[in-house]
Amino acid sequence: MTLKLSVIGCGYLGATHAACMSSLGFDVVGIDTDQSKVDLLSKGELPFYEPGLDTLLAAEIKTGRLTFTTDFSAVADADVHFICVGTPQSKDGLAADLTYVKASVTAIAPHLKEGSLVVGKSTVPVGTAQLLRDQLSVAAPQADLAWNPEFLREGFAVEDTLTPNRLVVGVANDRAEEILKDLYKPIIDLGTPWIRADLPTAELVKVAANSFLATKISFINAMAEVCEAAGGDVTVLAKAIGYDPRIGSRFLQAGIGFGGGCLPKDIRAFMARAEELGADQALEFLREIDAINMRARSRVIDIVRADLSEDLTQYKIAVLGATFKPDSDDVRDSPALDIAAQLQAAGAQVVVHDPKGIEPARKRFPNLDYQEKVVDAVKGADVILHLTEWKEYRELDPSVIGQLVKSKFIIDGRNMLDRNKWRAAGWRFHALGRTD
Ligand code: UDX
């Protein structure tokens, strides 16, 4: 008999997981408390931008296997329940806010049928899974709980879900592992490594992975600072060290640093949890990783000030990019948007362009000026800041853009533009970590 699944929380993670599991042939019900989100998803429409997920979702809705609802009692039919709700940074500190995770388990508990398995996918502080398992053993003793962290990258969410580079399951017994193996059989059959862990290790794998990635980015941004001071070029340095397979060239792109809904809040929550566990010294370095990351943002502002003036009130700044990375409309903790807002707060006239992120950005910073077209955003600008590396920006013609701006000055905050091309068209070109 094919297992039936429920997915609680239908954001980037949950909507992707629901559509992907449906594409593997399972009946899936997605549950979210946001009625407007559920309405859109039920019509096969995505409430956010994620390449490839729109077509997959529409196709799966058509099969009839995939449905969405706000009604938690819909989980009663399902055998396996994936918790995919957010764990944002709490308002009053570094720790993760577990409100939604706890509320989800409480809401589904009365409806769980005999032998069902609740599977956490959200990123949580280590120890949460055991707490929830204890909570379930009272509220729904007929159910069990496992943890199955998710490593999907926005922009590659479908690919990372259907062909992940590993599957990690935290389980307390063989039965839970067997259920998950059964579910993921088509993915395991592709040769995907399968890692069984205990609950705390599974939770830790996720935050350890994100901490490592954040460390790699901040490492190269620290090198960028040194390169600037010493007259070096961080892009050449990154290329050179990346050839050592022990180091590897990926995630060594120097620039304005990491943002998004995961890396920044995950390293902070990890530090907060380590402190609770009395292991704060072990993660002291993450404080520095966070500081280097935030400094990358202020360095752009320093360069603008040093070049234009301390007083920015007379200047117009065009910001290319609002999302935290390209191929996403996600502006959560976006370095680009943070820099734009800080420059506006410093008195500059800031105009922001983004191919997909204008509406979400407007919700966060309604007072920034947004333009739908690059040519309108750059009109009369004293400086252009390239802050999110959308392909569209690499394809800009510097001669055409040069006729629209007041001053041909561009700062590449992502080290992705062809500086020879811009310089040949008469631009002053500044990039983070490159002195010449
Ligand atoms: C990340 C992890 O990669 C993923 O495994 C996890 O499940 C969730 O968090 P995501 O938030 O989608 O995924 O973004 P990611 O591709 O990791 O990029 C994070 C940030 O780092 C972006 O702001 C990006 O611009 C920045 N970055 C990335 C760099 O500044 N330099 C790099 O070399 C790579």
Residues whose N, C-alpha, C, O or C-beta is under 5 A from the ligand:
A	BS01	UDX	E150 F151 L152 R153 E154 I217 F251 L252 Q253 G257 F258 G259 G260 C262 L263 F324 K325
